[in-house]
Amino acid sequence: MAELAQLNLKGELHLKHLERVKSVIDSKEANMSGKNINHLRLSWGRNEESELQENVEQIAEVLQPHTQQLQSLGVGGYRGEHFPQWMSSSSLKDLKRLVLTDCKNCLYLNKESSNGGIAGCFIALEDLLLNNMPKLISLSREGGENMFTHLSQLTIIECPNLLDLPFLPALKVLCVGGKCSWELLSSIHKFYNLEDLKLGDNEEVTCFPDGMLSNLTSIKELDIWKHSKLKLLPIETINPCALRSLYIRDCESLVSLKDEALQGLHCLEKFDIMGCPKFNLSASFRYLTCLEKLAISDISDIGGLQEALQHMTALHTLSLMNLPNLTSLPDCLGNLGLLRVLIISACPNLMCLPPTIQCLSGLKTLDIYGCPELRKRCRKETGEDWPKIAHVPGFIMNDKMVMIVRKAGRWLVDIKGLSSILFIHTKNI
């Protein structure tokens, strides 16, 4: 640490293996307060030496940089119960990003205030990431209502005991991953300016708190993944005029979305439903008339596919993947006049393409993987379905993954001996 004392450091600095610092005196020798650092990372190793470091809080306290220039701060592997006082100082007027990882003993982000208040603390912070902090129970001892007035992005991963979040008036993006408390989920409803909500990797939740989504009047994107026990998703409480993208992945127990929820999603443009084997494509999907991108994967019951597709006339990208029960595509596929991209993957029992696919004059890309019967029928010139797709400029077919590109009326195809070839459709090729 003494070697840092004479260095005129600026810009970015990462101090690693701070568990090897034995005393506060050694830490002081770094003269961090004299460094004009904009981006600082402090890291302790994930080892026994870190666990046994008794004076870690005092060492961290004297590593205070010139706070008025600090723009981003990262702390990893810290084993103290309290973060240093300077981390929540009002002098951090330019701190925009804070990343705290594996700080397993901390209960709060700030120490108890000596003057009875923390107005101005983290006042400029825009991006906060909290990762693997099992004992964290609150962002602040004092409630934190005035701490994060400019916070626009909050990521919380594996913080199972973090309770009610304070009101965050500027919050636009919230991501909660791993185990989390019911109180945390219940506090989401207060973020009425939230535009992007991501909830993932929680194998315990069977349902969400009542009203969790009800006040999210600005929500544009909702992403739910790896909730294996989730049975109900109450999206009917979301503002239907705001939501543009809905992604649901790996929710094995989810059976359906309520009809009244789907009926209100007139403005939805992107929808992925993947890894939800029990999910039912209900007739109410016909209300998604503005949908532009649809991806369906790993669903057992695809009986409602025809009813769903025939009303999606705005669709320009359709992906059908890992659907072993799909034996045919509906004739209404030909009515999707705006369709530009069609991807069919791992549908081994799909026998043929519908004749109406010839009506898709605007189709630019057709990708087919893992469909052995379909592959036979789509062979260039000799396959029975080839005349249906000969007009498609870009065509990928599986096994050797060959992409055929049409340029100026000529086909560029098959080069023997290659296991993979990709030609990109371009006027200047």
N, C-alpha and C positions, 0 to 999 in steps of 0.2 A: 504493500500500500504506500510505503514511503516513496517509492519510485514515481508515483503519480504527482507528488507534491510540487515538483519543479516543472511539470509539463503544462504548457499553455493550451489546454484542450478546449475545443469548440465542437459544436454540432452534435454527434451521436456517440454515446459511451455505454458499453455493456460490461458491468463488473460481475464476473462469474466466481463460483466457489467461495462465496463469502463465509461459509462455515469454517473456512481455514483461518479466518481472522480471529486471533486469540484474545485481544483486549481492545478496550475503547481507545486507548492511546494509539495503538496501531491504526485503528480506523481514522482517527483524527489526522494522522500523518498524511492522508490522501489529500487534505486541503480541498475538499469538494466544494466548499462555499466560494472558492475562488475560481471555479471553472464555469465557463459560459456554455453550459450544456443545454441543447434544445430537446434531445431525446435521450432518456436515461432508462437503463434496465439494470435491476439489482437481482441477482440469482443466487440461491442457496441450493446445494446439491441435495438430491433425494437419497440421503444416506444416514448412517448412524451418527456421524460427526455432526450433522445438522441438528439431530434430535437432542444431542448432548450439549449443544452450545448454550451456556447459561445466560450470557450477557447479550443475547441477540438483539433485544430491544434497544439497549444503550448503543450498540454498534450501529444499528440502523439510524438512530437519531442523529449521530454525528456525521452520517453520510449525506447530510442535507446539501443539495447543490444550490446554485444561485437561482432561487425559485422563480424570480420574476421573468426569466427567459425560458423556463421549462414548458414545452408544448405537449410532450407525451411521456408517460411514466409506466414502466412495467416492473412488477415485483413477483418473483416466482420462488416457491419453496421456502418462504419465510415461516419460521416456527414460533414467533412471538405471539402473545395473546392480544397485544395492542400494536397498531401501526404507529410509526413515529408521528409526533405532533406536527411536524412540518408538512406532512402529506395532506393534511386538511387545513392548511393555513390559507388565509385570504390573500396572501402574497402570491399564490399560484394563479395569478390573474390571466395567464395565457395557456393554462393546461387544458388541452382539448381532448386528450385520450388517456384513459387509465385502464391498465390490464393487470388483474390480480389472479394468480394461478397457484394452486396447491398451497395456499396459506391456511393450513388446516386448523389452527388454534384461534383464529380471530373471530370475535363476536360482532364487531362493528367496524365500519370503515374509518371512524374518527375516534379519538380519545374524548373523554368527558371534558366539555368546555370549561375553562377556568373563569370565563366572564359571563357565563349563564346563557350564551347563545352562540350560534355559528353562522349567522347571516353572512353571506359572501363566500362561504366554504364551497369549493368546487363550482363556483359561479359560472365559469367559462366552459366547464366540461361538456363535451358533445357526445363522446363515445365511451361507454363503460362496459368492460367484460369481467365477469366474475366466474371463475372456473375451479371446481373441486375445492369448495370451502365448506366442509361439513358442519362446522360449528357456527357459521354466520347466521345471526337471527334477525338483524336489521341493518339497514344502510347507515343509520345514525342513532345515537343514544337519545337525541332530542326529537326524533320523529322525522326530520329531514325534509319537511315541506318546503323550506326555502333554500335547500342545498343545491338542487340540480335544475335550476331554472332554464338552462339551455341544452339539457341532455336530450339528444334526438335518437340515439341508438343504445339499447341496453341488451346485453347478452348474459344469460344466467345459465350455467351448466353445473349440474351436480352440487346444488346448494339445498339439500333436503330440509333444512330447518329455517330457511329464510322465510320470514312471515310477511305480513302486509307491507306492500310497497307504498311509498308516499305518492302523492299526486305529482305527476311529472308533466307539466303543461306543454313542453316542446317535443315529447316523445313521439317519434314516427315509426320506429322499427323496434319490435320486442321479440327476442328469441329466448325460449325457456327449454332447456334440454336436460334429460335425466330426471331423477327423482326430485320432486318439489312438494311443498306443502299445499294443503287445501286453501289456506289463507292467502298464499301468493296468487293462486289462480283466481280467487274471489276478488282480488284487488285489480284485476285487469280491466274490469268494466269502467273504471274511472278515467281511462286514457282515451278521451273522446277524440283526440287528434291523431290517434294511432292509424297508420296506413298499412303496415305490414306486420302480421302476427305469425310467428312460427313456434309450434309446440311439438316436441319430439322426444323419442327414446324414453318413454315412461310406461313401464310394464305393469303398473299398479292401478292406474286410473280406469274406472269403468264408465264414468260420466263426468261431465264438467259442471261446475257450480251453476245454479240457476242465475240467469242474468249476466253471465260472464261476458257474453258478446253483445248484450243489448244496447249499450251506449256507444258502441264503436261506429259512430256515424260516418267516419272518414275512411274506414277500412277498405283497402283496394286488393290486398292479397292475404289469403289465409292458407297456411301450410301445416298440415297435421301428418306426422309420420311416427311409426313404431309405437303405437298404442295398442298392444295386442289384445287388451281386455275392453277396449272402448266399444260400447254398444250403441251409443246415441251421440249424434253431433247436432246440436241445436242451432243450425245456421239460419233458421227461420227468424231469429231475433236480430240478424244483421241487417243493416241498411241495404236493401237490394239494389239501389241506384248507385252505390259506391263500389261494391265488390266486382273486381275484374278477373281475378285469378283464384282458383280453388284447387289445391293439391292435397290429395289424400293417399297415403302410401303405408303399406304394411300394418294395416289395422284389421287383424284377422277375424275379429268378432263383430265388426260393423256390418250390418245387414242391409241397411238402406238409408236414404235421406228422406225426410218427411216430404210428402207431396206438396204441402203448402210452402215449404222452403224452396223447392225447385221452381214452383210457379212464380215466385217473386224475383228470380234471378234473371231478369230480362237483359241485363247489361253484362253478364258473365261472358268473358272472351276466351279464357283458358281453363281447361278442366282436365286434371289427371286423376284417375282412380286406378291404383296399382297395388298389387299384393293384398287384396281384400277378397279372399276366395268366397266368402258368404254373401258378398254384395249383390244386390238385385238391381238390374237396369230397369227401373220402373217406367211406366208410360209417361210419367210426368217429365221425363227428360225432353219431351217434345217442346217444352216451354223455353228451352235454352236456344232461342232463335238467333242470338247474336254471337254464339260460340264460334271462335275461329280456329282454336286448336283443341283437339280431344285425343287423349291417350288412355287406352284401356289395357290392363295387363293383369294376369293371374286371377281371373274371375271364373268361377265354375259355371254359373248360370248366365248365359248371354242370350237368353230367349227374347229379351226386350230390345236387342240391338236394332232391328229393323224399325221398330216404332220410334226409337230414339233418334236414328239417323235421318229419317225422312223429313223432319222439320228443321234440321240444322243446315239451312241453305247458305249460311255465311261461312261455313267451315272451309278452311284452306289447308289444314294439316290434320291428318288422321293416322294414329298409330295403334295397331292391334297386335299385342304381344303376349306370348305364352298363354294361348287360349286353346287348350286341347279339345274342348267341346265345340269349337267352331268348325262347322262342316261346310258352310256356304256363306257368301256375302249377299246381302239383300239387293234386289234390283234397284231399289231407290238410291243406291250409290251413284247411279248415273245422273241423278237430279242435283247433285252437288256441283253446280257449275263453276264455283269458285275454288274447288279443290286443286291444290298445287302439289302437295306432297302426300303420298300414301305409303305407309310402312307396315309390312306384315311380317311378323317374326315368331318363330316357334309355335306355329299353328299346324301341327303335323297331319291333322285330319281334314284340312281345307282342301277340297278336291279340285275346285276350278274357280275362275273369275267370272262374274256375271257379264253377260253380253253388253249390258248398259255401260260398262266401263269405257267402251269406245266413244261414248258421248262426252267424256271428260276431255275436251279438246285443250283445256288449259293445264292439264296435269303435266308437271315438269319432272317429278321424281317419283319413281316406284322402286321400293326396296323390298326384296323378299328373301327371308332367311329361315332356315329350319322348317321348310314346308316341302317335303320330298315329292309328294304327288303334284303339287302346284308347280314345282320346279320342272318336272317332266313336260307339263303342258305349256310352259312358257319359254321353252327353248327357241332360240332364234330360228325363224322360218319353218322349222319342222314341228314345233309344238302346236297342239290344237288351240291353245289360247293366244298364240303369238299374234294373230291378226287383230286381236282386241287391244293389244298394247304396243303395237309397232309404231304408233304415233308419239310415244312417250320419249322425250329427249334423253332423259337419264334413267337407267334401269340397272339395279344391282340385284344379283341372284346369288344364293348361298353356296356353301361348300367351298368353292375356290374364291368366293366373293369377287365376282367380275362385274364391273360397272361398264355398261355399254353407253357410249356417247354418240349422239347423232349430230353431225355438223355438215351443213351445206348439202344435205341429202345423202351423205355417206355414213355408214356405220363403222365405228372403230371397235373391234371386238376381239376377244379370245387371243391371248398370247400363250402358247403352250409352254408348260414347265413352270409357270409362275403360280405360287399359292395364293397370291393376292395382287390385284391390280385395281387402281382407281383413277379414272379419268374424270376431270371436272368439266362440266358443261360450260363452255365459254366461246364467245365469238372469235377470239383471237388465238384459239388453240392451233 
